[in-house]
Amino acid sequence: MRIALFGATGGTGKAFITQALGAGHSITALVRDPSKLEDAGGITVVEGDARDPEAVARTLEGADAAVSTLGNFNREPNTEISDATQVIIEAMQASGPTRFIVVTTIGVGDSYRPLRSFLFKYLVIGLVAKNIWKDREVQETKIMGSGLDWTIARPGGLKNDPGTGQYQVIPGGGPQPKKISIAREDVADYCLKALSDDAVIKQAVCLFY
């Protein structure tokens, strides 16, 4: 399978590359700075920004599916992720592919109410990083209304620990433990598996240990 990857230079994106190449897939990755991506066989690099329609179209050319692990840590009001996602959606609607796996974050959409950590729910999401979650809400709304064969993965707190393969996958609004975390390698593992799992098309799920 040829996979178009957005967000390749982040921790989850790099983990996905390693696992996807190991499984025999090939990747076309859109990156702003190619020097941040290690040279590896099986990767075609497109230099550019995910908000640039031409660069996105080149990345999607010949792809069987698209994966987005785009992240944004800008706490000021912005629409960087939702704008990039809209460009990707429009390019996919115009010329394919239709399968789209997107990593957002826990606490978005119907996963907000089940959050049990007071500090995370009201201090982080409600105050410190509210603009990040606000843009993620817009992003998910765009994805869900796209008509594509999407799957949204909402991980808990991301860790750089080695993946275990032993993580929970629950519906977006399902019950959560008080402490929620997951290794980036396990998020990548889920994204790779979801590509061939029709049962999770048009589903948003939460990932944590």
ZAMARGU-4260 file (C-alpha; in steps of 0.2 Angstrom, whole numbers, plus 5000, padded with zeros to 4 digits):
<rodrens>
0) 5000/5000/5000 | 5006/5018/4996 | 5002/5029/5010 | 5002/5048/5010 | 5008/5054/5027
5) 5006/5072/5034 | 5015/5076/5050 | 5030/5064/5047 | 5043/5073/5057 | 5033/5072/5074
10) 5036/5058/5086 | 5020/5048/5081 | 5024/5051/5062 | 5041/5044/5064 | 5035/5029/5073
15) 5022/5026/5059 | 5035/5027/5046 | 5046/5014/5054 | 5031/5002/5057 | 5023/5005/5039
20) 5040/5002/5030 | 5043/4987/5041 | 5026/4980/5035 | 5031/4982/5017 | 5021/4998/5013
25) 5028/5014/5004 | 5026/5032/5010 | 5025/5049/5002 | 5028/5061/5016 | 5025/5080/5015
30) 5037/5089/5026 | 5042/5108/5028 | 5060/5103/5032 | 5067/5087/5024 | 5082/5088/5035
35) 5071/5082/5050 | 5067/5066/5041 | 5079/5052/5041 | 5083/5045/5024 | 5075/5028/5023
40) 5071/5017/5008 | 5053/5017/5004 | 5050/5035/5007 | 5046/5049/4994 | 5048/5066/5002
45) 5038/5081/4996 | 5044/5098/5003 | 5030/5110/5007 | 5016/5115/5019 | 5000/5105/5022
50) 4991/5121/5019 | 4997/5122/5001 | 4985/5113/4989 | 4998/5110/4976 | 5010/5101/4989
55) 4996/5091/4996 | 4990/5086/4979 | 5008/5080/4975 | 5009/5070/4991 | 4992/5061/4988
60) 4996/5057/4970 | 4995/5038/4968 | 4991/5035/4986 | 4980/5021/4992 | 4976/5030/5009
65) 4981/5045/5019 | 4987/5047/5037 | 4988/5063/5047 | 4998/5064/5063 | 4999/5083/5062
70) 5002/5092/5078 | 5002/5110/5084 | 5008/5117/5101 | 5004/5135/5098 | 4993/5140/5112
75) 4988/5157/5104 | 4972/5157/5094 | 4975/5149/5077 | 4967/5137/5064 | 4983/5129/5058
80) 4978/5111/5060 | 4960/5113/5054 | 4965/5123/5039 | 4978/5110/5034 | 4965/5097/5036
85) 4953/5106/5025 | 4966/5107/5011 | 4969/5088/5013 | 4951/5084/5013 | 4948/5094/4997
90) 4962/5086/4988 | 4956/5069/4993 | 4938/5073/4987 | 4945/5079/4970 | 4956/5064/4966
95) 4956/5052/4980 | 4961/5042/4990 | 4946/5040/5001 | 4953/5031/5016 | 4959/5044/5029
100) 4966/5040/5046 | 4968/5056/5058 | 4976/5057/5075 | 4968/5071/5085 | 4968/5070/5104
105) 4957/5064/5119 | 4945/5077/5125 | 4939/5082/5108 | 4921/5079/5104 | 4911/5066/5114
110) 4927/5061/5123 | 4927/5077/5133 | 4913/5072/5145 | 4920/5055/5151 | 4937/5064/5156
115) 4940/5060/5174 | 4956/5071/5178 | 4950/5087/5184 | 4967/5096/5181 | 4967/5089/5163
120) 4949/5093/5159 | 4948/5111/5167 | 4966/5117/5168 | 4974/5110/5152 | 4959/5109/5140
125) 4949/5123/5148 | 4962/5136/5151 | 4981/5133/5147 | 4979/5124/5130 | 4961/5129/5126
130) 4965/5136/5108 | 4974/5119/5103 | 4958/5109/5108 | 4947/5122/5100 | 4956/5120/5083
135) 4955/5101/5085 | 4936/5102/5087 | 4935/5112/5071 | 4947/5099/5063 | 4936/5084/5068
140) 4920/5093/5062 | 4928/5095/5045 | 4933/5077/5044 | 4916/5070/5050 | 4907/5080/5036
145) 4920/5076/5022 | 4911/5061/5015 | 4928/5052/5016 | 4931/5035/5024 | 4939/5042/5039
150) 4944/5035/5056 | 4949/5047/5070 | 4961/5041/5084 | 4961/5051/5100 | 4976/5046/5110
155) 4978/5050/5129 | 4994/5058/5135 | 5008/5054/5123 | 5024/5046/5129 | 5040/5042/5121
160) 5041/5025/5129 | 5042/5009/5118 | 5026/5003/5112 | 5018/4988/5121 | 5004/4983/5109
165) 4993/4981/5124 | 4982/4997/5124 | 4963/5000/5125 | 4953/5006/5110 | 4936/5012/5115
170) 4922/5022/5106 | 4925/5041/5107 | 4912/5043/5121 | 4916/5028/5131 | 4922/5027/5149
175) 4939/5032/5153 | 4951/5028/5168 | 4957/5043/5178 | 4975/5041/5171 | 4976/5041/5152
180) 4992/5039/5143 | 4999/5029/5128 | 5016/5028/5119 | 5017/5036/5102 | 5023/5019/5095
185) 5006/5011/5100 | 4997/5026/5092 | 5006/5022/5076 | 5002/5004/5078 | 4984/5008/5079
190) 4984/5019/5064 | 4993/5006/5053 | 4980/4992/5059 | 4965/5004/5056 | 4970/5006/5037
195) 4964/4988/5034 | 4950/4988/5046 | 4933/4993/5038 | 4924/4991/5055 | 4932/5008/5061
200) 4927/5018/5045 | 4918/5034/5051 | 4922/5030/5069 | 4931/5040/5082 | 4940/5030/5095
205) 4951/5034/5111 | 4967/5026/5114 | 4976/5023/5131 | 4983/5010/5143
</rodrens>
